[in-house]
């Protein structure tokens, strides 16, 4: 590849990091509270809100059941309203965040449900308030599972960000389509694939290492 193409590859990689990084932060900040509410409002837990639990669960399932490429197109008016444009990196962050948040919320819910209910009851017995139980019992005990689930979410978001390149979102996917597919440049296509694989492997390695260290404590 030419030096100009290497420069484009580097900037495409940075665009992908921006898309995935910002969307991952949104998914983390919104997904964990959603997961906590889904768990605590379940029968036998701390909050009695069965109707809210069912409604929220149905909304999350609806977004999870929608393929990302369909969601990407369906959200174009909303994306344009929020960002002022329907193309580019920041336009892709909106559907990426909306797609990743319910996905991570369900994974986090599974991790939170694996916490022994006896620990919750013991905390209640010594007079802990609900927010203290969430902060000092529920989340710390589920932390390895939450990190593992967040790692899976980031990996899926990397693939989704590449898919978003089909509608001009920028990043590695856009480069693969414009320079690799449309110009029949196999070298560019292979370079993008190698960078995507290396990024996924690095994210998975970091996540797995963090989980192992937490469980070894």
Backbone as CSV, one residue per row, in Angstrom:
resi,resn,N_x,N_y,N_z,CA_x,CA_y,CA_z,C_x,C_y,C_z
1,UNK,0.839,-1.197,0.000,0.000,0.000,0.000,0.879,1.253,0.000
2,UNK,0.324,2.329,-0.515,1.040,3.598,-0.565,1.028,4.266,0.807
3,UNK,1.950,5.223,1.039,1.933,5.953,2.324,0.597,6.648,2.580
4,UNK,-0.028,7.160,1.514,-1.328,7.801,1.691,-2.378,6.807,2.186
5,UNK,-2.291,5.578,1.703,-3.257,4.567,2.114,-3.017,4.142,3.562
6,UNK,-1.756,4.072,3.965,-1.461,3.787,5.374,-2.005,4.893,6.270
7,UNK,-1.896,6.131,5.795,-2.420,7.256,6.568,-3.938,7.164,6.681
8,UNK,-4.612,6.790,5.588,-6.059,6.607,5.633,-6.437,5.468,6.574
9,UNK,-5.639,4.405,6.562,-5.909,3.269,7.444,-5.796,3.685,8.905
10,UNK,-4.781,4.486,9.223,-4.597,4.942,10.594,-5.771,5.818,11.046
11,UNK,-6.184,6.748,10.193,-7.294,7.616,10.555,-8.613,6.831,10.640
12,UNK,-8.758,5.825,9.782,-9.953,4.977,9.858,-9.969,4.193,11.168
13,UNK,-8.803,3.739,11.599,-8.695,3.026,12.873,-9.067,3.949,14.037
14,UNK,-8.586,5.196,14.007,-8.926,6.152,15.051,-10.424,6.454,15.057
15,UNK,-11.025,6.555,13.873,-12.472,6.777,13.797,-13.237,5.612,14.419
16,UNK,-12.780,4.396,14.144,-13.420,3.220,14.734,-13.279,3.225,16.249
17,UNK,-12.087,3.587,16.742,-11.891,3.674,18.200,-12.829,4.710,18.814
18,UNK,-13.017,5.822,18.129,-13.918,6.858,18.644,-15.346,6.351,18.705
19,UNK,-15.793,5.731,17.616,-17.160,5.208,17.582,-17.395,4.184,18.681
20,UNK,-16.503,3.213,18.766,-16.672,2.136,19.736,-16.467,2.649,21.158
21,UNK,-15.474,3.516,21.367,-15.187,4.001,22.710,-16.330,4.811,23.299
22,UNK,-16.842,5.773,22.551,-17.938,6.604,23.064,-19.194,5.762,23.262
23,UNK,-19.503,4.904,22.298,-20.695,4.057,22.408,-20.566,3.089,23.585
24,UNK,-19.360,2.579,23.826,-19.150,1.660,24.945,-19.377,2.362,26.281
25,UNK,-18.942,3.611,26.386,-19.157,4.363,27.625,-20.652,4.566,27.865
26,UNK,-21.379,4.917,26.805,-22.832,5.087,26.929,-23.491,3.774,27.345
27,UNK,-23.091,2.676,26.697,-23.667,1.371,27.028,-23.377,0.988,28.472
28,UNK,-22.195,1.309,28.961,-21.829,0.992,30.342,-22.638,1.817,31.337
29,UNK,-22.727,3.121,31.084,-23.398,4.018,32.028,-24.908,3.808,32.062
30,UNK,-25.485,3.400,30.949,-26.934,3.182,30.891,-27.285,1.716,31.129
31,UNK,-26.454,0.810,30.632,-26.771,-0.615,30.700,-26.765,-1.174,32.110
32,UNK,-25.808,-0.749,32.932,-25.748,-1.275,34.300,-26.961,-0.856,35.131
33,UNK,-27.372,0.415,35.121,-28.614,0.755,35.854,-29.831,-0.007,35.348
34,UNK,-29.931,-0.206,34.042,-31.047,-0.990,33.507,-31.000,-2.422,34.034
35,UNK,-29.803,-3.013,34.032,-29.662,-4.385,34.519,-29.982,-4.485,36.007
36,UNK,-29.522,-3.509,36.772,-29.802,-3.511,38.217,-31.302,-3.435,38.460
37,UNK,-31.985,-2.573,37.725,-33.437,-2.455,37.917,-34.149,-3.736,37.500
38,UNK,-33.720,-4.342,36.388,-34.349,-5.587,35.953,-34.209,-6.681,37.005
39,UNK,-33.061,-6.730,37.653,-32.833,-7.753,38.672,-33.618,-7.441,39.944
40,UNK,-33.497,-6.217,40.428,-34.112,-5.873,41.707,-35.634,-5.824,41.645
41,UNK,-36.192,-5.605,40.455,-37.643,-5.568,40.316,-38.228,-6.929,39.964
42,UNK,-37.386,-7.947,39.910,-37.877,-9.305,39.659,-38.579,-9.834,40.907
43,UNK,-39.451,-10.826,40.763,-40.150,-11.401,41.931,-39.150,-11.938,42.956
44,UNK,-39.343,-11.554,44.213,-38.490,-12.030,45.282,-37.287,-11.163,45.566
45,UNK,-37.111,-10.060,44.792,-35.972,-9.186,45.042,-36.421,-7.934,45.791
46,UNK,-35.684,-6.847,45.695,-35.860,-5.721,46.608,-36.931,-4.719,46.192
47,UNK,-37.271,-4.667,44.913,-38.222,-3.678,44.426,-39.458,-4.396,43.899
48,UNK,-40.615,-3.959,44.327,-41.863,-4.550,43.823,-42.402,-3.665,42.700
49,UNK,-42.013,-3.989,41.464,-42.471,-3.235,40.295,-42.602,-4.184,39.110
50,UNK,-43.512,-5.166,39.197,-43.615,-6.163,38.126,-44.001,-5.579,36.777
51,UNK,-44.885,-4.573,36.790,-45.311,-3.989,35.518,-44.156,-3.254,34.839
52,UNK,-43.423,-2.460,35.601,-42.266,-1.756,35.041,-41.213,-2.739,34.551
53,UNK,-41.043,-3.825,35.278,-40.082,-4.848,34.876,-40.461,-5.453,33.528
54,UNK,-41.745,-5.763,33.359,-42.191,-6.357,32.097,-42.066,-5.381,30.937
55,UNK,-42.436,-4.119,31.168,-42.362,-3.116,30.099,-40.919,-2.887,29.680
56,UNK,-40.033,-2.698,30.662,-38.625,-2.478,30.343,-38.026,-3.691,29.653
57,UNK,-38.365,-4.881,30.125,-37.867,-6.097,29.486,-38.325,-6.214,28.052
58,UNK,-39.575,-5.843,27.781,-40.092,-5.916,26.412,-39.388,-4.916,25.493
59,UNK,-39.135,-3.705,26.005,-38.428,-2.702,25.205,-37.015,-3.166,24.878
60,UNK,-36.318,-3.694,25.880,-34.955,-4.179,25.670,-34.946,-5.328,24.673
61,UNK,-35.882,-6.247,24.810,-35.950,-7.371,23.870,-36.240,-6.902,22.459
62,UNK,-37.066,-5.846,22.340,-37.372,-5.320,21.016,-36.149,-4.778,20.312
63,UNK,-35.340,-4.007,21.032,-34.124,-3.472,20.431,-33.116,-4.578,20.144
64,UNK,-33.035,-5.567,21.031,-32.087,-6.665,20.811,-32.483,-7.511,19.611
65,UNK,-33.777,-7.629,19.357,-34.242,-8.465,18.258,-34.088,-7.794,16.898
66,UNK,-33.843,-6.483,16.890,-33.720,-5.752,15.630,-32.285,-5.831,15.117
67,UNK,-32.057,-6.335,13.910,-30.692,-6.378,13.361,-30.091,-4.977,13.311
68,UNK,-28.791,-4.902,13.534,-28.158,-3.589,13.636,-28.310,-2.775,12.369
69,UNK,-28.169,-3.399,11.210,-28.255,-2.639,9.965,-29.653,-2.059,9.779
70,UNK,-30.695,-2.795,10.234,-32.065,-2.283,10.168,-32.236,-1.133,11.155
71,UNK,-31.705,-1.306,12.367,-31.784,-0.251,13.372,-31.047,0.996,12.907
72,UNK,-29.929,0.794,12.259,-29.119,1.911,11.764,-29.919,2.780,10.798
73,UNK,-30.631,2.129,9.880,-31.421,2.859,8.888,-32.676,3.460,9.529
74,UNK,-33.322,2.697,10.410,-34.556,3.176,11.038,-34.313,4.400,11.919
75,UNK,-33.128,4.506,12.490,-32.822,5.615,13.391,-32.240,6.834,12.681
76,UNK,-32.180,6.818,11.360,-31.588,7.945,10.637,-32.254,9.283,10.979
77,UNK,-33.600,9.366,11.024,-34.200,10.659,11.407,-33.802,11.101,12.817
78,UNK,-33.799,10.154,13.753,-33.409,10.487,15.133,-31.934,10.871,15.189
79,UNK,-31.104,10.146,14.469,-29.678,10.466,14.428,-29.449,11.858,13.870
80,UNK,-30.168,12.194,12.799,-30.044,13.531,12.208,-30.509,14.612,13.180
81,UNK,-31.537,14.294,13.977,-32.032,15.252,14.965,-31.002,15.487,16.068
82,UNK,-30.326,14.419,16.495,-29.387,14.522,17.608,-28.057,15.136,17.179
83,UNK,-27.517,14.676,16.056,-26.170,15.088,15.641,-26.158,16.116,14.518
84,UNK,-27.303,16.308,13.860,-27.350,17.247,12.745,-26.912,16.649,11.430
85,UNK,-26.561,15.375,11.431,-26.141,14.694,10.205,-26.475,13.219,10.318
86,UNK,-26.516,12.551,9.187,-26.786,11.114,9.184,-25.600,10.303,8.700
87,UNK,-24.462,10.963,8.473,-23.256,10.263,8.061,-22.103,10.712,8.943
88,UNK,-21.055,9.919,8.968,-19.886,10.271,9.754,-19.811,9.513,11.068
89,UNK,-18.730,9.750,11.780,-18.434,9.025,13.011,-19.476,9.288,14.088
90,UNK,-19.789,10.558,14.328,-20.703,10.884,15.427,-22.128,10.461,15.114
91,UNK,-22.466,10.414,13.841,-23.792,9.909,13.476,-23.897,8.421,13.758
92,UNK,-22.802,7.685,13.610,-22.821,6.247,13.870,-22.875,5.937,15.359
93,UNK,-22.425,6.860,16.197,-22.410,6.613,17.632,-23.825,6.446,18.179
94,UNK,-24.790,7.162,17.616,-26.163,7.095,18.120,-26.742,5.686,17.975
95,UNK,-26.801,5.104,16.767,-27.339,3.742,16.671,-26.462,2.695,17.350
96,UNK,-25.144,2.908,17.363,-24.264,1.973,18.060,-24.588,1.935,19.552
97,UNK,-24.779,3.098,20.140,-25.099,3.164,21.573,-26.448,2.527,21.864
98,UNK,-27.436,2.839,21.027,-28.782,2.304,21.240,-28.808,0.793,21.037
99,UNK,-27.986,0.287,20.143,-27.930,-1.152,19.915,-27.154,-1.872,21.017
100,UNK,-26.058,-1.267,21.475,-25.192,-1.935,22.451,-25.764,-1.901,23.859
101,UNK,-26.507,-0.856,24.202,-27.002,-0.714,25.576,-27.909,-1.861,26.001
102,UNK,-28.965,-2.206,25.257,-29.792,-3.346,25.680,-29.045,-4.671,25.639
103,UNK,-28.120,-4.805,24.699,-27.313,-6.028,24.624,-26.504,-6.205,25.902
104,UNK,-25.817,-5.140,26.319,-25.014,-5.219,27.536,-25.898,-5.335,28.771
105,UNK,-27.063,-4.681,28.751,-27.960,-4.743,29.908,-28.385,-6.181,30.197
106,UNK,-28.682,-6.946,29.167,-29.082,-8.342,29.367,-27.916,-9.188,29.865
107,UNK,-26.719,-8.964,29.326,-25.547,-9.704,29.799,-25.254,-9.358,31.256
108,UNK,-25.334,-8.061,31.590,-25.104,-7.634,32.968,-26.168,-8.201,33.902
109,UNK,-27.396,-8.291,33.420,-28.470,-8.866,34.235,-28.151,-10.306,34.621
110,UNK,-27.647,-11.071,33.675,-27.288,-12.460,33.967,-26.200,-12.515,35.044
111,UNK,-25.196,-11.654,34.941,-24.118,-11.635,35.935,-24.639,-11.244,37.309
112,UNK,-25.537,-10.282,37.364,-26.083,-9.840,38.651,-26.955,-10.920,39.289
113,UNK,-27.675,-11.667,38.475,-28.527,-12.730,39.012,-27.713,-13.878,39.594
114,UNK,-26.454,-13.996,39.184,-25.607,-15.075,39.699,-25.089,-14.794,41.106
115,UNK,-25.264,-13.568,41.584,-24.873,-13.251,42.958,-25.799,-14.002,43.912
116,UNK,-25.216,-14.636,44.910,-26.006,-15.436,45.853,-27.014,-14.566,46.588
117,UNK,-28.249,-15.020,46.549,-29.313,-14.246,47.191,-29.099,-14.166,48.703
118,UNK,-28.382,-15.132,49.265,-28.104,-15.099,50.694,-27.292,-13.883,51.098
119,UNK,-26.402,-13.409,50.210,-25.625,-12.213,50.519,-26.532,-10.991,50.616
120,UNK,-27.516,-10.931,49.730,-28.467,-9.815,49.770,-29.265,-9.858,51.073
121,UNK,-29.714,-11.064,51.426,-30.505,-11.203,52.659,-29.669,-10.875,53.890
122,UNK,-28.391,-11.252,53.875,-27.525,-10.942,55.005,-27.327,-9.436,55.142
123,UNK,-27.169,-8.759,53.993,-27.017,-7.303,54.034,-28.283,-6.634,54.548
124,UNK,-29.436,-7.161,54.152,-30.700,-6.621,54.657,-30.829,-6.842,56.160
125,UNK,-30.353,-7.998,56.625,-30.491,-8.344,58.041,-29.695,-7.406,58.945
126,UNK,-28.583,-6.880,58.434,-27.778,-5.977,59.263,-28.165,-4.519,59.037
127,UNK,-29.259,-4.300,58.298,-29.805,-2.956,58.160,-29.267,-2.130,57.009
128,UNK,-28.637,-2.756,56.018,-28.128,-2.007,54.866,-29.284,-1.462,54.031
129,UNK,-29.130,-0.248,53.559,-30.119,0.322,52.670,-29.931,-0.224,51.266
130,UNK,-30.951,0.029,50.438,-30.931,-0.542,49.087,-29.714,-0.082,48.294
131,UNK,-29.404,1.217,48.371,-28.269,1.716,47.594,-26.955,1.136,48.093
132,UNK,-26.866,0.849,49.405,-25.652,0.239,49.939,-25.519,-1.213,49.476
133,UNK,-26.637,-1.898,49.399,-26.613,-3.284,48.913,-26.144,-3.328,47.465
134,UNK,-26.653,-2.398,46.654,-26.256,-2.353,45.245,-24.775,-2.036,45.116
135,UNK,-24.318,-1.043,45.867,-22.947,-0.561,45.724,-21.911,-1.487,46.340
136,UNK,-22.225,-2.067,47.513,-21.215,-2.800,48.267,-21.365,-4.323,48.197
137,UNK,-22.493,-4.796,47.686,-22.708,-6.244,47.626,-22.936,-6.698,46.186
138,UNK,-23.987,-6.173,45.570,-24.402,-6.684,44.263,-23.360,-6.442,43.176
139,UNK,-22.946,-5.194,43.008,-21.997,-4.873,41.936,-20.604,-5.466,42.167
140,UNK,-20.031,-5.385,43.381,-18.710,-6.000,43.570,-18.701,-7.503,43.342
141,UNK,-19.740,-8.198,43.804,-19.783,-9.647,43.622,-19.936,-10.032,42.151
142,UNK,-20.617,-9.190,41.377,-20.857,-9.500,39.962,-19.794,-8.907,39.046
143,UNK,-18.788,-8.223,39.612,-17.825,-7.481,38.795,-17.103,-8.324,37.748
144,UNK,-16.580,-9.519,38.069,-15.930,-10.310,37.014,-16.860,-10.607,35.838
145,UNK,-18.105,-10.980,36.140,-19.057,-11.246,35.072,-19.395,-10.003,34.283
146,UNK,-19.476,-8.859,34.961,-19.766,-7.597,34.274,-18.636,-7.226,33.316
147,UNK,-17.410,-7.402,33.757,-16.269,-7.088,32.888,-16.232,-8.037,31.698
148,UNK,-16.480,-9.329,31.959,-16.524,-10.282,30.850,-17.621,-9.942,29.860
149,UNK,-18.800,-9.561,30.360,-19.897,-9.185,29.475,-19.613,-7.902,28.719
150,UNK,-18.945,-6.957,29.372,-18.594,-5.704,28.703,-17.577,-5.946,27.592
151,UNK,-16.678,-6.893,27.827,-15.716,-7.256,26.787,-16.428,-7.812,25.563
152,UNK,-17.384,-8.709,25.782,-18.162,-9.259,24.670,-18.907,-8.152,23.941
153,UNK,-19.446,-7.208,24.692,-20.176,-6.097,24.082,-19.269,-5.259,23.193
154,UNK,-18.067,-4.955,23.665,-17.140,-4.154,22.864,-16.759,-4.883,21.588
155,UNK,-16.529,-6.188,21.692,-16.176,-6.969,20.504,-17.307,-6.930,19.477
156,UNK,-18.534,-7.083,19.945,-19.671,-7.019,19.013,-19.815,-5.624,18.422
157,UNK,-19.481,-4.598,19.188,-19.565,-3.223,18.693,-18.512,-2.945,17.623
158,UNK,-17.367,-3.567,17.724,-16.341,-3.400,16.695,-16.864,-3.922,15.363
159,UNK,-17.522,-5.089,15.398,-18.122,-5.618,14.183,-19.240,-4.740,13.669
160,UNK,-20.067,-4.211,14.579,-21.169,-3.343,14.169,-20.648,-2.036,13.578
161,UNK,-19.564,-1.506,14.136,-19.005,-0.262,13.598,-18.484,-0.450,12.179
162,UNK,-17.931,-1.636,11.911,-17.501,-1.935,10.541,-18.704,-2.026,9.610
163,UNK,-19.804,-2.600,10.105,-21.025,-2.686,9.316,-21.596,-1.302,9.017
164,UNK,-21.440,-0.387,9.978,-21.955,0.969,9.796,-21.254,1.692,8.651
165,UNK,-20.074,1.216,8.264,-19.380,1.812,7.129,-20.149,1.690,5.831
166,UNK,-21.112,0.769,5.775,-21.914,0.594,4.561,-22.793,1.799,4.270
167,UNK,-23.075,2.614,5.291,-23.916,3.799,5.092,-23.125,5.078,5.355
168,UNK,-21.818,5.017,5.163,-20.993,6.212,5.257,-20.666,6.662,6.649
169,UNK,-20.561,5.716,7.590,-20.278,6.085,8.971,-18.802,6.379,9.209
170,UNK,-17.951,6.029,8.278,-16.522,6.206,8.479,-15.913,5.006,9.176
171,UNK,-14.626,5.103,9.481,-13.962,4.011,10.172,-13.445,2.945,9.237
172,UNK,-13.056,1.818,9.812,-12.454,0.735,9.040,-13.440,0.115,8.051
173,UNK,-14.706,-0.007,8.451,-15.698,-0.569,7.547,-15.871,0.268,6.297
174,UNK,-15.910,1.581,6.463,-16.039,2.485,5.325,-14.831,2.371,4.398
175,UNK,-13.648,2.261,4.977,-12.442,2.124,4.165,-12.440,0.810,3.403
176,UNK,-12.878,-0.264,4.066,-12.916,-1.566,3.397,-13.865,-1.546,2.202
177,UNK,-14.988,-0.863,2.347,-15.973,-0.822,1.262,-15.505,0.089,0.133
178,UNK,-15.044,1.293,0.488,-14.691,2.274,-0.548,-13.417,1.918,-1.301
179,UNK,-12.395,1.497,-0.544,-11.092,1.263,-1.178,-10.833,-0.214,-1.443
180,UNK,-11.380,-1.080,-0.609,-11.146,-2.500,-0.812,-12.119,-3.146,-1.761
181,UNK,-13.420,-2.908,-1.543,-14.453,-3.570,-2.349,-14.729,-2.825,-3.653
182,UNK,-15.032,-1.541,-3.574,-15.428,-0.801,-4.767,-14.272,-0.592,-5.735
183,UNK,-13.042,-0.546,-5.243,-11.875,-0.371,-6.115,-11.114,-1.674,-6.330
184,UNK,-11.673,-2.752,-5.814,-11.100,-4.090,-6.018,-9.645,-4.157,-5.559
185,UNK,-9.353,-3.529,-4.432,-8.000,-3.525,-3.877,-7.946,-4.554,-2.748
186,UNK,-7.468,-5.736,-3.065,-7.412,-6.824,-2.096,-6.470,-6.506,-0.940
187,UNK,-5.403,-5.783,-1.216,-4.437,-5.449,-0.173,-5.080,-4.601,0.916
188,UNK,-5.862,-3.614,0.520,-6.549,-2.766,1.497,-7.545,-3.582,2.308
189,UNK,-8.280,-4.446,1.620,-9.263,-5.276,2.311,-8.588,-6.164,3.352
190,UNK,-7.488,-6.781,2.986,-6.772,-7.645,3.916,-6.202,-6.846,5.085
191,UNK,-5.698,-5.640,4.794,-5.148,-4.803,5.860,-6.220,-4.435,6.875
192,UNK,-7.412,-4.092,6.400,-8.516,-3.758,7.298,-8.900,-4.970,8.139
193,UNK,-8.966,-6.130,7.507,-9.322,-7.353,8.236,-8.295,-7.656,9.319
194,UNK,-7.011,-7.508,9.010,-5.952,-7.762,9.987,-6.068,-6.805,11.171
195,UNK,-6.318,-5.526,10.886,-6.451,-4.546,11.967,-7.660,-4.865,12.840
196,UNK,-8.776,-5.255,12.229,-9.971,-5.603,13.001,-9.723,-6.822,13.883
197,UNK,-9.079,-7.844,13.325,-8.788,-9.056,14.097,-7.847,-8.734,15.254
198,UNK,-6.806,-7.939,14.977,-5.850,-7.584,16.031,-6.538,-6.778,17.142
199,UNK,-7.437,-5.880,16.763,-8.151,-5.073,17.760,-9.043,-5.940,18.635
200,UNK,-9.767,-6.855,18.004,-10.646,-7.759,18.758,-9.833,-8.632,19.700
201,UNK,-8.723,-9.167,19.221,-7.884,-10.020,20.069,-7.327,-9.248,21.253
202,UNK,-6.937,-7.991,21.024,-6.396,-7.178,22.113,-7.471,-6.892,23.160
203,UNK,-8.662,-6.519,22.707,-9.762,-6.244,23.637,-10.106,-7.491,24.437
204,UNK,-10.174,-8.642,23.767,-10.512,-9.881,24.454,-9.439,-10.268,25.457
205,UNK,-8.183,-10.063,25.097,-7.081,-10.381,26.001,-7.135,-9.512,27.257
206,UNK,-7.347,-8.223,27.080,-7.415,-7.311,28.226,-8.589,-7.675,29.129
207,UNK,-9.748,-7.950,28.524,-10.918,-8.317,29.310,-10.722,-9.618,30.066
208,UNK,-10.195,-10.631,29.394,-9.966,-11.923,30.046,-8.954,-11.812,31.175
209,UNK,-7.915,-11.005,30.968,-6.901,-10.818,32.011,-7.501,-10.150,33.245
210,UNK,-8.335,-9.140,33.026,-8.980,-8.454,34.151,-9.891,-9.397,34.923
211,UNK,-10.634,-10.228,34.199,-11.539,-11.179,34.862,-10.740,-12.180,35.683
212,UNK,-9.661,-12.717,35.142,-8.843,-13.698,35.873,-8.268,-13.101,37.143
213,UNK,-7.799,-11.879,37.072,-7.206,-11.246,38.247,-8.248,-10.983,39.326
214,UNK,-9.435,-10.595,38.925,-10.499,-10.364,39.907,-10.932,-11.655,40.590
215,UNK,-11.019,-12.734,39.831,-11.437,-14.009,40.402,-10.351,-14.643,41.229
216,UNK,-9.102,-14.238,41.018,-8.000,-14.799,41.794,-7.862,-14.155,43.164
217,UNK,-8.544,-13.049,43.374,-8.441,-12.366,44.662,-9.150,-13.139,45.766
